[in-house]
Amino acid sequence: MMYFLILALLPYCVFGVSHANDGNDSATETAHEATNGLPFPWSKVRLPNYIVPIHYHLLIHPNLTTLNFSGSVRIEIDVKNNTNWVVLHSKNLEITAATILDESEAHHSEKQLPVLEYPPHEQIAIFSPKILFTGEKYFLHLEFAAPLGDGFYGFYKSTYKTKTGETRVLASTHFEPTSARMAFPCFDEPSFKANYSIRIRRSQSHIALSNMPIEQTVPLQGGLFEDHFEASVRMSTYLVAFIVCDFKSVSGRTASGIDVSIFAVPDKWHQTHYALEAAVKLLEFYEKYFNIYYPLPKQDLIAIPDFQSGAMENWGLTTYRETSLLFDPDTSSASDKLWVTMVIGHELAHQWFGNLVTMEWWNDIWLNEGFARYMEFVSVDATYPELRVEDYLLDTCFAAIGRDSLNSSRPISSAAENPTQIKEMFDTVSYDKGACILHMLRHFLTDDVFQSGIVRYLRRFSYRNAKNEDLWNSIANTCSDEDFTSGEYCYSSGQASKNAYRYAGEHLDLKVMMNTWTLQKGIPLVIVDRQGSVLRVRQERFLKTVQPGDPLWLSVQQGYLWHVPLTYKTSNSKNTMRHLLETKSDTLELEGGVSWVKFNSDMNGYYIVHYEGDGWDTLIDLLRENHTALTHKDRVNLIHNAFQLVTAGRLPLSKALDLTGYLKSETHNVPLLQGLGYLESFYKMLEKRNIVDVTQNLKTYILQYFKAVIDKQTWSDTGSVSDRKLRSEVLSLACDLGYLPCVEKAKHLFNSWVKSNGTISLPTDVAETIYSVGAQDNEDWSYLLEIYRVSLSEAEKYKILGALASSKDSDKLSRLLDMGMEGKVIRTQDLSSLIYMVARNPMGHFLAWNFVKKNWNALVEKFQLGSFCIRNILIGTTAQFSSKEELEEIKAFFESIREQSSQLQVTRVAVENVEKNIMWLKRNLEPLRTWLQKHLP
C-alpha cells in the first residue's frame, strides 16, 4: 500500500515551484480525481509551463486492415522548475508504457512509471520517483495504441472507391486546433514549439507522407517498411501531419528549388495539374512578398476523400477536401477554379503566417486566419489577375458585417480556453473581419508600409509565437536600418515621433487605433449630416436588432468608440479625401460647390455609412443620371449599406429599392449581383412564409426588371470569370422563378445529356441549373442519383447534390438526409452542406430542422461540438425562419440541449438572426407590397 499512499500525497508536496507572475504555474488548489480515483496533480485546462518539449522522436504504425495504430514517442524535455510530475495531453489513447530517461538515456526508474489520466481536460500525468531538476535535460518515453478515428480529427481513417468499385483505406491526420493529442501524447498547445523526427511503418503497396522529405527507408520483417523523415523545423503540434495511402502524384519545382507535389487517389490523378501550376506560382509569389524563403525543402498538397473543413496548412504537407484542390476541366466551373486557387493561396500563406510565426494562444487565431484569408486576395490578384479576386473581397466583408451587426458577435481577439470554445474561434469574425480590417489598414498605411511591417513581424517572430500587439508594434516600427541596435528593434521613446504615422495631417498611435478594431466587438455606423459646406460626422455602434429608443439601446452603445480612417469623394474632388475620426463626432469643411459626397471610397474601410437629410436622395439621383461617376465598388457599397440600414430600421425600404432602380443601366456584374441578391433573399423569405400576393409580385418584378440581363446570358462556358459567375447566378435564379425560356432550355440540355448517356459535356457554369430542372422529374431524379454514385469528380457531385436537394418531393428530400446520415453514398463530410441545401428549399425548410433536432446527438458525435459543420447546420437550418412560433421552437430546442448549447456562441447568433428576420418582416412587408404595386405595370 505504501507506493499508492506516497503517490496520493505527492501532488501536494513536490509539484513544480511556481514562477512569479505566471498564472499557468500556480500549484493546484482543488485536486481533480484521475480515472483510477487518485488525485490528479494539475487543475487547469492549460498545461503548466515548467516543462518544455524540445524534440519529439515519434514512431507511428497504422494497420489499415485492423484499423488500429500503435506507436511510441520519446520527447526530449527541458525542465524549468524542480518537479516529480510531467503533465501533458492525451485523448482516447491507451498508454501501454511510460519511462523517463536522463541526458545519458539511462532509465530514471527501474519500474514502469504510473500514468494518471484526467479525461475532462484530456491530460495525463507521469510521476517520477526521482526529482527532475531545473536546467537538466530528460527524455519522456511513452508507448501507446488506439483505433484509427471514425470522424475527421486526430489520426483517422478515410476510404475511397476505385473505378472498379473496390473500397480502399488510407489513414490521415487533422490536428488543428486540439487533436494532435488523439494521435500521440504531446504538449498540445501552440506555444510549445519543438522539432519532430518522425518514422512511419507501412506495407509495400502504400506510401507514407509527413511534413519533411524521407531521409531513408528501412525494410523490416513481415514485408513492412519504415520511412524515416528528416527532422522538422520548430513548430507547434497542430501542424504535424502524417498520411499512409496509395495515392499518385504530379510534381514540379519552384524557381528557388522547392519540390511541389499534388497527391490524389489514382483515378483522379488527371485532376491534379491545375493545382500544381497554381501552387508553384503562389509559393514563388509569397517568397518574394514576404522576403523570406520558404523554410522547408518540399511542399506536398494532398486531396483527402473524407475531410471536414476546406483545407489544413500542416507545414510542408497541406491537406485538402477534394473540391478544394482538384480541378477537372470537363466538370469544374469558373467558380470552382477560383475556389481552388483561393484555397491554395490561403494554405500557402499560412506557411509563413501561422506556421513560421504562430499566435501565442487561440484567442488570437485571427493572426493566422485573418491574414491567410486576406493574403488569398493579395496573392491571387498578383498571380491570376484575370480572376478579378478583389471583387470577391467585398463579399468577404459583407459576410463579416452580417455577423458583426448582431449583438451576439464577439471581438476579433476573444478568450477561449476549452476545445469547444477554441473550435468556435474559427469563424467569420476571425477569418472575414480579420481580413477586412487588414485590408483597411493596408489602404490606410499604403501597400509599401504595410508590406514592410509584415516582413518585420515575420522576421522578428520566426519560429516563435506572437500576440496581437506584437503585430502592431512591428508595423508601427518605421525605423531605418541605422536605427537598429545589434539584434534589437528600435522601440525607444526617442523613436516615438518617427514611429507615429501621419494620417490626414495627424499623428496617431497605430496600436491604440487597431485595438479599437480587435478588442471590441461590432462595427461602427458613421452618420453624415451635410449643412451646406459643412459635414457633421458622428459614430455609433451599428446594430440590426436593437433600435434607438429601445430600452436596451443605451447599454449596447455604451463604451463603444472606434478610430475610423474615413475616406470620401465629392463631385469635384480628383483625389480621395481622408480624415481620422477618433471621437464620437467631428466636423469637416467642403471646398467649392459640391453637389454630392460619398464616404468609404471603394469600400476599403470597415464601417457602414448613413446619410441624413437628403443625402440618400442625392446619391439615388446621381446613380440614375450618371452611375459611372462612382466606381463599381462604390456602387456595390451603396447598395449594401442601404439594405443594411433598412434591416436596422434606419432607412425606408422604398429608398433602398429606389436606389436599385439604376441597375437597368448597370454594366458591371458585381453591383448587378448585389442588387439581385437582396431581391432574391426577400423572395426566398416570403416564399417560405407563403405570402402569395407579394411573392408573386416580387417574382414578376425580378423577371421583368432583369429580363434583358437574363435573356443576354448564353448557355456556355465563354467569357471572363466575372461574366461566367453572373451567368451561373442569373440563370439559376431565372429557372428557379419558373421563367419559361430558361426552364425549357435547361430541360432540352438535360434531355440531350441523358440521351448521350453522359458522353456530352454540359457547360460547367450552368450545369447545376440544368441538373436542378431535370431533378424535378421522378425518373430523372433517380438517374442523377445514379450519376452521383459513380462520378469521379467531386465538383460534379456537389452540383448534382444541390440539384437533388432542389426536388419538391419531401420523400426524396428525407431520403437524401438519411443517406447523408448513413455516410455511404453521400459522404458524412457533405452532410452539413446537404442539410443546408435541403433547408434552402421551401419544401425542405421544416424537414431539415426536424432532422437536426431528431439526430442532434449523432450529429455532434460525427462533427464535434463547436466545429464549423455543427455551426453551419445550426445557422443553415434556422436562418430561414421568420415567425414568433419558429423563434419559440428554436429557443425550446436550445433549452432542451442546454448542456451543449450553453457552450455554443452560435446558438445566440441563430436566435438573433431569427429575431432580425421577424423585425424585418414586421417593418417591411407592407412597404414592399405597396412599392411593388406602384412599380408593376
MIKE-432845 format. One line per 3 residues: number of its first residue (from 1); their letters; for each residue z, x, y of C-alpha. Coordinates in steps of 0.02 Angstrom, whole numbers. Each point is the difference from the previous one (the first is absolute). Layout:
NUM	a	Z:X:Y ~ ...
END
This chain:
1	mmy	0:0:0 ~ 35:147:116 ~ -186:31:35
4	fli	-28:-179:61 ~ 160:-2:99 ~ -51:158:94
7	lal	-173:-72:25 ~ 72:-160:72 ~ 109:95:124
10	lpy	-133:124:56 ~ -92:-105:128 ~ 155:-4:108
13	cvf	44:186:-4 ~ -152:113:-11 ~ -136:-93:89
16	gvs	-106:86:131 ~ 87:56:158 ~ -75:-100:142
19	han	-92:81:145 ~ 54:-44:174 ~ -111:-134:79
22	dgn	-88:-37:-164 ~ 12:-185:-40 ~ -86:25:-168
25	dsa	132:116:-68 ~ 167:-84:20 ~ 92:-14:-165
28	tet	2:-171:-78 ~ 128:-126:61 ~ -26:-135:-130
31	ahe	-50:60:-172 ~ -145:-91:-81 ~ 7:-23:-186
34	atn	-128:88:-110 ~ -79:-90:-149 ~ 130:76:-118
37	glp	144:-69:105 ~ 48:168:81 ~ 7:21:189
40	fpw	-168:55:73 ~ 26:145:121 ~ -110:-60:143
43	skv	0:-167:92 ~ -151:6:116 ~ -180:-54:-27
46	rlp	-61:164:77 ~ 34:159:-98 ~ 126:130:57
49	nyi	-87:151:77 ~ 114:139:-59 ~ -121:36:-142
52	vpi	-182:34:42 ~ -144:14:-126 ~ -108:156:21
55	hyh	-122:-4:-145 ~ -34:-126:-140 ~ -68:63:-167
58	lli	-62:-162:-77 ~ -72:-33:-173 ~ -71:-174:-36
61	hpn	-70:-62:-165 ~ -71:-177:2 ~ -47:-78:-168
64	ltt	-143:-122:34 ~ 17:-74:-175 ~ 186:-42:-1
67	lnf	-4:-26:191 ~ 156:108:24 ~ 25:164:89
70	sgs	126:141:-15 ~ 32:151:106 ~ 118:130:69
73	vri	35:64:173 ~ 84:161:54 ~ 47:-15:184
76	eid	47:157:95 ~ 138:-58:119 ~ 82:77:151
79	vkn	185:-45:19 ~ 55:-25:180 ~ 181:-50:-40
82	ntn	114:43:-146 ~ -3:-143:-125 ~ 7:-50:-183
85	wvv	-123:-142:19 ~ -188:-14:15 ~ -56:-174:55
88	lhs	-186:-44:-6 ~ -117:-146:-36 ~ -55:-71:-167
91	knl	-63:-176:-39 ~ -31:-72:-173 ~ -3:174:-78
94	eit	99:44:-155 ~ 78:170:34 ~ 11:86:-169
97	aat	72:170:54 ~ 77:78:155 ~ 52:180:33
100	ild	29:112:150 ~ -53:183:-2 ~ 46:138:121
103	ese	-121:115:90 ~ -21:111:-153 ~ -39:-162:-97
106	ahh	161:17:-102 ~ 76:-168:-49 ~ 141:-54:113
109	sek	81:-95:-141 ~ -2:11:-190 ~ -15:-189:-16
112	qlp	-127:-130:53 ~ 60:-64:168 ~ 48:-183:23
115	vle	-118:-107:104 ~ 71:-148:97 ~ -118:-137:53
118	ypp	14:-122:145 ~ -154:-115:-13 ~ 29:-102:161
121	heq	-37:159:99 ~ -120:71:-131 ~ 108:157:-7
124	iai	71:114:-134 ~ 137:130:15 ~ 19:157:-107
127	fsp	171:80:-13 ~ 17:189:-12 ~ 167:62:-73
130	kil	-20:159:105 ~ -9:-14:188 ~ -174:25:75
133	ftg	25:119:146 ~ -80:-4:173 ~ -146:117:24
136	eky	-28:21:-188 ~ -157:-49:-91 ~ 9:-112:-154
139	flh	-120:-91:-114 ~ 28:-179:-53 ~ -89:-34:-165
142	lef	-28:-180:-56 ~ -97:-76:-145 ~ -54:-180:9
145	aap	-109:-137:-75 ~ -61:-175:46 ~ -137:-126:-36
148	lgd	-153:11:114 ~ 23:-130:136 ~ -78:-173:-10
151	gfy	-15:-25:188 ~ -74:110:137 ~ 143:120:36
154	gfy	67:161:-77 ~ -100:68:-148 ~ -94:-152:-62
157	kst	-139:-49:-119 ~ -168:-66:54 ~ -144:-59:-109
160	ykt	-187:-29:16 ~ -138:-69:-110 ~ -156:100:-40
163	ktg	-175:-76:1 ~ 18:-27:-187 ~ 163:-97:23
166	etr	120:136:-59 ~ 169:5:91 ~ 55:173:55
169	vla	169:53:68 ~ 47:124:136 ~ 164:47:82
172	sth	16:21:188 ~ 137:19:131 ~ 43:-90:161
175	fep	161:62:79 ~ 2:-55:182 ~ 126:-46:62
178	tsa	139:15:-130 ~ -76:9:-175 ~ -12:185:-43
181	rma	174:-31:-75 ~ -85:-113:-130 ~ -102:148:-66
184	fpc	125:144:8 ~ 178:27:65 ~ -16:66:178
187	fde	67:2:177 ~ -111:-145:50 ~ 14:2:189
190	psf	-135:65:119 ~ 107:137:78 ~ 33:86:-168
193	kan	-163:98:0 ~ -28:123:-143 ~ -135:91:-98
196	ysi	-62:-69:-166 ~ -65:90:-154 ~ -67:-134:-115
199	rir	-55:6:-183 ~ -80:-148:-87 ~ -31:-26:-186
202	rsq	-154:-98:-53 ~ -121:-26:-144 ~ -171:84:-5
205	shi	-90:-161:48 ~ 94:-13:166 ~ 11:98:162
208	als	158:27:102 ~ 2:2:190 ~ 138:44:123
211	nmp	20:54:181 ~ -59:178:-33 ~ -142:77:-103
214	ieq	29:50:-182 ~ 54:181:-19 ~ -16:6:-191
217	tvp	-10:-112:-152 ~ 102:43:-155 ~ -44:-74:-171
220	lqg	151:-70:-93 ~ 26:-59:-180 ~ -63:-172:-52
223	glf	-159:11:103 ~ 93:-11:167 ~ -34:100:156
226	edh	118:47:141 ~ -75:18:174 ~ 97:113:118
229	fea	-32:-38:183 ~ 20:124:143 ~ 163:-11:97
232	svr	-13:-123:143 ~ 42:22:183 ~ 166:-73:61
235	mst	-9:-188:-2 ~ 99:-161:-17 ~ 22:-83:-171
238	ylv	-102:-154:47 ~ -157:108:14 ~ 10:71:-178
241	afi	-135:-70:-115 ~ -62:22:-178 ~ -129:-96:-101
244	vcd	-60:8:-180 ~ -168:-87:-28 ~ -178:21:-66
247	fks	-91:-20:166 ~ -160:84:59 ~ -21:81:170
250	vsg	-125:58:130 ~ 42:153:105 ~ -44:87:162
253	rta	72:129:119 ~ 43:1:184 ~ -60:134:122
256	sgi	172:83:-12 ~ -7:7:-191 ~ 107:-150:-51
259	dvs	-56:-74:-167 ~ -16:-190:15 ~ -19:-110:-155
262	ifa	-14:-188:-23 ~ 61:-69:-167 ~ -36:-171:-77
265	vpd	-12:-83:-170 ~ -157:70:-87 ~ -102:-161:17
268	kwh	25:1:189 ~ -44:182:30 ~ -158:-51:95
271	qth	110:-87:131 ~ 90:163:51 ~ -137:86:103
274	yal	29:-82:169 ~ 187:38:-7 ~ -39:184:-31
277	eaa	-113:11:151 ~ 129:-90:109 ~ 149:102:-63
280	vkl	-85:168:33 ~ -54:-54:174 ~ 171:-70:47
283	lef	97:149:-69 ~ -108:117:104 ~ 28:-108:154
286	yek	190:3:-20 ~ 7:189:-22 ~ -87:17:168
289	yfn	94:-140:89 ~ 174:56:-56 ~ -50:184:14
292	iyy	96:32:-163 ~ -88:37:-164 ~ 31:-123:-142
295	plp	136:97:-93 ~ -47:-33:-183 ~ -148:70:-98
298	kqd	-63:-173:-54 ~ 0:-184:41 ~ -27:-125:-140
301	lia	-30:-184:35 ~ 19:-116:-150 ~ -33:-187:-25
304	ipd	139:-76:-106 ~ -43:-167:-86 ~ 176:-72:28
307	fqs	66:39:174 ~ 107:-110:113 ~ -35:69:174
310	gam	-165:60:74 ~ 29:186:-30 ~ 133:136:-2
313	enw	-3:172:84 ~ 79:109:-136 ~ -35:178:58
316	glt	-160:64:-79 ~ -17:-151:-117 ~ -25:-160:100
319	tyr	-3:-159:-104 ~ -99:-156:43 ~ -34:-178:-52
322	ets	-179:-3:-66 ~ -55:-110:148 ~ 67:133:121
325	llf	-97:147:-73 ~ -152:-56:-100 ~ -162:-51:83
328	dpd	-139:-81:-101 ~ -162:-9:101 ~ -53:-155:-99
331	tss	156:-105:29 ~ 102:77:143 ~ -26:-73:174
334	asd	2:83:172 ~ 182:-57:17 ~ 40:80:-169
337	klw	-75:165:61 ~ 100:-9:160 ~ 159:-35:-100
340	vtm	-25:146:-120 ~ -35:119:144 ~ 154:-58:98
343	vig	117:12:-151 ~ -59:178:-41 ~ 21:44:185
346	hel	178:-71:-6 ~ 54:94:-157 ~ -75:165:55
349	ahq	87:-15:170 ~ 163:-11:-98 ~ -30:174:-74
352	wfg	59:60:172 ~ 94:-152:67 ~ 127:-40:-134
355	nlv	-31:140:-124 ~ 5:157:108 ~ 121:-80:124
358	tme	105:-140:-75 ~ 115:-123:86 ~ 183:44:-25
361	wwn	41:-174:-65 ~ -92:-164:-33 ~ 56:-76:167
364	diw	-140:105:77 ~ -134:-35:-132 ~ -112:-48:147
367	lne	-18:188:35 ~ -98:6:-164 ~ -82:-170:-4
370	gfa	-32:-36:184 ~ -84:170:16 ~ -104:-16:-158
373	rym	-54:-176:54 ~ -50:66:171 ~ -85:156:-68
376	efv	-111:-112:-109 ~ -82:-56:162 ~ -5:171:82
379	svd	-71:87:-154 ~ -127:-131:-53 ~ -59:-21:179
382	aty	-37:188:4 ~ -79:13:-173 ~ -87:-169:-21
385	pel	-36:-62:178 ~ -123:-129:-69 ~ 148:-95:-77
388	rve	65:-39:178 ~ 180:1:-58 ~ 74:-8:174
391	dyl	-45:-186:0 ~ 116:-28:-149 ~ 145:86:87
394	ldt	10:-159:106 ~ 32:-102:-159 ~ 137:123:-49
397	cfa	87:-28:167 ~ -24:-189:-13 ~ 88:4:-169
400	aig	144:99:75 ~ 15:-121:147 ~ 2:-148:-120
403	rds	157:69:-82 ~ 78:74:157 ~ -7:-163:98
406	lns	122:-80:-123 ~ 187:21:24 ~ 10:52:-184
409	srp	-93:162:39 ~ 90:168:-4 ~ -6:165:96
412	iss	-125:130:-64 ~ 146:114:-40 ~ 128:-108:-95
415	aae	145:31:-116 ~ -41:-11:-187 ~ 118:58:-136
418	npt	-32:-80:-170 ~ -167:0:-94 ~ -41:-181:45
421	qik	27:31:186 ~ -100:161:-12 ~ -148:-88:-84
424	emf	-1:-131:139 ~ -24:140:128 ~ -179:20:-62
427	dtv	-61:-144:108 ~ -106:-51:149 ~ 128:72:120
430	syd	0:176:-75 ~ -188:6:-31 ~ -88:-107:130
433	kga	121:2:147 ~ 29:185:-34 ~ -188:31:13
436	cil	-17:-106:158 ~ 137:86:98 ~ -75:169:-50
439	hml	-169:-61:63 ~ 83:-52:163 ~ 85:170:13
442	rhf	-163:94:-33 ~ -88:-95:139 ~ 149:24:113
445	ltd	8:189:-25 ~ -187:36:-29 ~ -74:54:-167
448	dvf	31:186:27 ~ 184:-14:47 ~ 32:-121:-144
451	qsg	-89:111:-126 ~ 85:162:54 ~ 169:-88:-7
454	ivr	-33:-57:-178 ~ -53:175:-52 ~ 163:68:74
457	ylr	100:-131:-96 ~ -88:40:-166 ~ 20:189:22
460	rfs	180:-8:54 ~ 56:-112:-144 ~ -116:61:-139
463	yrn	82:-19:-173 ~ 148:-80:88 ~ 61:-171:54
466	akn	-7:-78:172 ~ 72:-146:99 ~ -74:-116:132
469	edl	61:108:145 ~ -74:159:-76 ~ -173:-74:25
472	wns	32:-44:184 ~ 76:172:32 ~ -152:84:-77
475	ian	-124:-103:99 ~ 101:15:162 ~ 7:188:-18
478	tcs	-146:54:109 ~ 48:185:2 ~ -135:130:12
481	ded	-4:149:-121 ~ 97:114:118 ~ 144:-126:6
484	fts	38:26:-184 ~ 142:110:-52 ~ -6:79:-173
487	gey	-12:-143:-126 ~ 76:-121:125 ~ -67:-146:100
490	cys	30:-15:186 ~ 115:-147:23 ~ 109:81:133
493	sgq	47:-98:155 ~ -103:123:100 ~ -153:-70:-86
496	ask	44:-181:37 ~ -121:-22:143 ~ -139:85:-99
499	nay	34:-113:-148 ~ -2:-162:99 ~ -166:-91:1
502	rya	-72:-70:158 ~ -66:-178:-17 ~ -67:-92:151
505	geh	85:131:106 ~ 171:-19:-82 ~ 99:118:-110
508	ldl	63:-76:-160 ~ 108:42:-148 ~ -109:-28:-153
511	kvm	146:-18:-120 ~ 85:-132:107 ~ -165:-92:18
514	mnt	-44:2:-186 ~ 176:-51:-53 ~ -34:-166:88
517	wtl	-143:-26:-125 ~ 83:63:-160 ~ 185:-43:16
520	qkg	-14:-181:57 ~ -98:-138:-85 ~ -130:-111:78
523	ipl	-144:13:121 ~ 0:-18:190 ~ -86:-141:93
526	viv	-65:63:168 ~ -15:-144:124 ~ -122:30:144
529	drq	12:-104:160 ~ -131:40:131 ~ 30:-44:182
532	gsv	-151:62:99 ~ 0:190:-11 ~ 175:9:-76
535	lrv	28:-4:-189 ~ 174:-46:-57 ~ 29:54:-180
538	rqe	153:-36:-104 ~ 43:22:-184 ~ 97:-100:-127
541	rfl	6:-5:-190 ~ -146:-98:-74 ~ 55:-129:-129
544	ktv	-95:-140:-85 ~ 146:-101:-67 ~ 121:1:148
547	qpg	-56:-73:168 ~ 73:25:175 ~ 126:-142:19
550	dpl	52:5:-184 ~ 187:28:-26 ~ -41:163:-91
553	wls	-115:68:136 ~ 125:106:97 ~ 76:81:-154
556	vqq	-168:51:-75 ~ -55:75:167 ~ 159:93:40
559	gyl	-8:190:3 ~ -188:11:-32 ~ -95:119:113
562	whv	-154:106:-38 ~ -82:144:92 ~ -174:-77:2
565	plt	-149:111:43 ~ -102:-132:92 ~ -187:20:21
568	ykt	-112:-119:96 ~ -176:-22:65 ~ -58:-100:150
571	sns	-166:-68:60 ~ -27:151:112 ~ 83:144:-96
574	knt	-109:126:-89 ~ 151:78:-86 ~ 147:-70:-95
577	mrh	156:-12:109 ~ 169:51:-71 ~ 181:-43:32
580	lle	158:30:-101 ~ 108:-156:1 ~ 178:62:-36
583	tks	94:-145:80 ~ 5:-188:-24 ~ -121:-27:146
586	dtl	-106:98:122 ~ -138:-23:130 ~ -172:80:9
589	ele	-122:4:146 ~ -185:-40:-26 ~ -127:88:109
592	ggv	-149:-91:73 ~ -57:-177:-35 ~ 34:-25:-186
595	swv	-65:-157:-86 ~ 80:31:-173 ~ 129:110:-87
598	kfn	8:35:-189 ~ 153:89:-71 ~ 15:104:-160
601	sdm	-170:85:8 ~ -90:-1:-169 ~ 166:-58:-74
604	ngy	62:179:-12 ~ 176:-60:41 ~ 118:-95:-114
607	yiv	47:-149:108 ~ -56:-179:38 ~ -56:-49:176
610	hye	21:-169:83 ~ -86:-38:166 ~ 95:-124:107
613	gdg	-76:-112:134 ~ -189:-6:-14 ~ -11:168:-93
616	wdt	-64:-75:-163 ~ -124:-114:89 ~ -74:150:90
619	lid	-24:92:-165 ~ -73:-154:-87 ~ -127:-13:143
622	llr	-39:186:-12 ~ -37:-13:-187 ~ -110:-152:28
625	enh	-99:80:141 ~ -6:184:-50 ~ 96:42:-158
628	tal	-72:178:-7 ~ 102:43:155 ~ 137:30:-130
631	thk	-15:110:-155 ~ -8:-87:-170 ~ 178:61:-34
634	drv	61:-79:162 ~ -84:-163:-50 ~ 83:2:-172
637	nli	166:40:84 ~ -16:-151:116 ~ -41:-119:-144
640	hna	147:68:-102 ~ 125:-7:146 ~ -51:-177:49
643	fql	29:-72:-175 ~ 163:97:-20 ~ 62:-75:163
646	vta	-50:-174:-62 ~ 109:26:-155 ~ 143:58:111
649	grl	-18:-156:110 ~ -49:101:154 ~ -183:-56:16
652	pls	-82:-171:-34 ~ -113:1:-154 ~ -142:-71:105
655	kal	-1:160:106 ~ -15:113:-153 ~ -138:-110:-72
658	dlt	-90:1:168 ~ 10:189:-3 ~ -98:4:-166
661	gyl	-134:-106:83 ~ -94:157:51 ~ -23:52:-182
664	kse	-172:-83:-4 ~ -63:149:100 ~ 106:130:-93
667	thn	-105:131:-89 ~ 139:111:-63 ~ 66:-42:-174
670	vpl	184:39:28 ~ 37:-128:138 ~ -107:-127:-94
673	lqg	104:22:-158 ~ 162:-7:100 ~ -42:-167:81
676	lgy	-68:-72:-162 ~ 155:62:-94 ~ 117:-105:109
679	les	-105:-157:-21 ~ -7:28:-188 ~ 190:23:-12
682	fyk	29:-165:94 ~ -124:-86:-117 ~ 88:66:-156
685	mle	171:-57:63 ~ -62:-175:45 ~ -97:-16:-163
688	krn	159:35:-100 ~ 93:-132:103 ~ -142:-123:-34
691	ivd	-20:-45:185 ~ -173:-70:-33 ~ -70:-42:174
694	vtq	44:166:82 ~ -52:100:-154 ~ -170:-86:-2
697	nlk	-27:23:187 ~ 51:183:-6 ~ -120:30:-146
700	tyi	-141:-85:97 ~ 41:102:156 ~ 0:168:-94
703	lqy	-164:-39:-89 ~ -85:-60:160 ~ 69:131:117
706	fka	-33:149:-115 ~ -161:-71:-77 ~ -110:134:78
709	vid	112:139:-68 ~ 4:-80:-173 ~ -187:-32:-10
712	kqt	-37:178:57 ~ 87:77:-152 ~ -107:68:-141
715	wsd	56:-1:-183 ~ -23:188:-18 ~ 90:167:14
718	tgs	-94:62:154 ~ 66:51:169 ~ 153:93:65
721	vsd	171:-14:-80 ~ 53:-112:145 ~ -151:-115:-26
724	rkl	34:-7:-186 ~ 183:-44:27 ~ -50:-140:121
727	rse	-127:-66:-127 ~ 130:-2:-137 ~ 129:-95:106
730	vls	-120:-122:83 ~ -92:-54:-158 ~ 165:-15:-95
733	lac	67:-119:134 ~ -163:-98:14 ~ -8:-34:-188
736	dlg	187:-38:-2 ~ -29:-131:135 ~ -140:-75:-107
739	ylp	-145:50:116 ~ -147:-60:-106 ~ -128:140:30
742	cve	137:127:-45 ~ 56:-91:-158 ~ -179:-26:-60
745	kak	-50:181:26 ~ 158:62:-89 ~ -29:-121:-145
748	hlf	-181:59:-17 ~ 53:184:-4 ~ 139:-39:-124
751	nsw	-117:-91:-119 ~ -129:141:7 ~ 139:125:-40
754	vks	62:-103:-149 ~ -178:-25:-63 ~ -31:188:5
757	ngt	160:22:-103 ~ 72:110:135 ~ -148:121:1
760	isl	-44:-33:182 ~ 122:65:130 ~ 70:-119:130
763	ptd	17:62:180 ~ 175:75:-5 ~ 59:-61:172
766	vae	-29:-183:-44 ~ 32:9:-189 ~ 173:-81:13
769	tiy	-71:-145:100 ~ -138:-24:-130 ~ 126:8:-143
772	svg	114:-124:91 ~ -138:-130:17 ~ -42:24:-185
775	aqd	183:-12:-51 ~ 9:-183:54 ~ -99:-46:-156
778	ned	97:-6:-167 ~ -126:94:-103 ~ -32:131:133
781	wsy	188:26:24 ~ 13:43:-185 ~ -152:115:13
784	lle	82:93:145 ~ 161:19:-97 ~ -99:79:-143
787	iyr	-85:122:120 ~ 173:40:70 ~ 61:44:-175
790	vsl	-139:126:-35 ~ -39:73:173 ~ 30:186:22
793	sea	3:-14:190 ~ 169:-40:79 ~ -90:-40:164
796	eky	-104:-132:-90 ~ 152:-67:-94 ~ 98:-22:161
799	kil	-142:-104:75 ~ -14:-106:-158 ~ 189:-29:-3
802	gal	-7:-63:180 ~ -140:-119:-52 ~ 91:-63:-155
805	ass	154:-35:108 ~ -106:-105:120 ~ -27:-136:-132
808	kds	52:-176:52 ~ 61:-33:-179 ~ 190:24:-7
811	dkl	-3:23:-190 ~ -114:150:21 ~ 114:72:135
814	srl	152:-22:-115 ~ -94:86:-140 ~ -39:148:115
817	ldm	183:18:50 ~ 54:-4:-183 ~ -129:133:-42
820	gme	66:106:143 ~ 176:-18:-67 ~ -56:47:-175
823	gkv	-83:157:68 ~ -139:22:-128 ~ -163:-67:74
826	irt	68:3:178 ~ 105:156:22 ~ 178:-16:62
829	qdl	-44:113:147 ~ -116:-139:64 ~ 126:-141:-20
832	ssl	70:5:177 ~ -178:-6:73 ~ -44:-143:-119
835	iym	153:-101:53 ~ -51:24:182 ~ -182:-51:-39
838	var	59:-160:-86 ~ 122:-38:143 ~ -142:14:127
841	npm	-95:-136:-92 ~ 55:-174:60 ~ -1:-57:-183
844	ghf	113:145:-51 ~ 116:3:148 ~ 151:-83:-86
847	law	-54:60:-171 ~ 24:183:50 ~ 169:-34:81
850	nfv	65:-95:-152 ~ -64:139:-113 ~ 99:129:101
853	kkn	160:-105:-8 ~ -18:-28:-187 ~ -39:182:-42
856	wna	106:86:132 ~ 108:104:-117 ~ -150:57:-103
859	lve	-94:48:160 ~ 147:104:63 ~ 9:86:-170
862	kfq	-185:42:7 ~ -6:62:180 ~ 180:45:52
865	lgs	94:-82:143 ~ -55:64:170 ~ -171:59:-63
868	fci	-152:-43:103 ~ -64:-114:-141 ~ 157:-108:9
871	rni	-14:-4:190 ~ -185:-49:-10 ~ 42:-138:-124
874	lig	135:-74:113 ~ -99:13:162 ~ -165:-50:-82
877	tta	68:-161:-75 ~ 107:-56:147 ~ -110:49:149
880	qfs	-106:-156:-32 ~ 146:-121:25 ~ 21:-97:162
883	ske	117:-148:-28 ~ 189:-23:12 ~ 6:-56:-183
886	ele	-87:160:-56 ~ 118:103:107 ~ 151:-82:-81
889	eik	-73:31:-172 ~ -26:186:37 ~ 177:16:67
892	aff	70:-89:-154 ~ -93:117:-116 ~ 59:155:93
895	esi	177:-69:-9 ~ -18:-24:-189 ~ -44:185:-21
898	req	126:54:132 ~ 55:156:-93 ~ -178:69:15
901	ssq	-61:-87:158 ~ 150:64:101 ~ -63:177:-33
904	lqv	-175:-42:60 ~ -52:8:183 ~ -163:-85:-50
907	trv	85:-167:-35 ~ 51:-10:184 ~ -180:40:49
910	ave	-65:-138:-116 ~ 118:-131:73 ~ -42:48:179
913	nve	-187:-6:-37 ~ 16:-181:-56 ~ 107:-44:152
916	kni	-139:75:108 ~ -132:-108:-89 ~ 104:-158:24
919	mwl	21:36:186 ~ -186:39:19 ~ -52:-167:-77
922	krn	128:-100:98 ~ -58:78:163 ~ -188:17:-30
925	lep	-62:-137:-117 ~ -30:-129:139 ~ -75:126:123
928	lrt	-118:59:-138 ~ -50:-179:-42 ~ -35:-35:185
931	wlq	-94:163:31 ~ -114:-27:-152 ~ -40:-179:51
934	khl	-49:64:171 ~ -107:143:-67 ~ -93:-89:-140
937	p	-160:-94:45
END
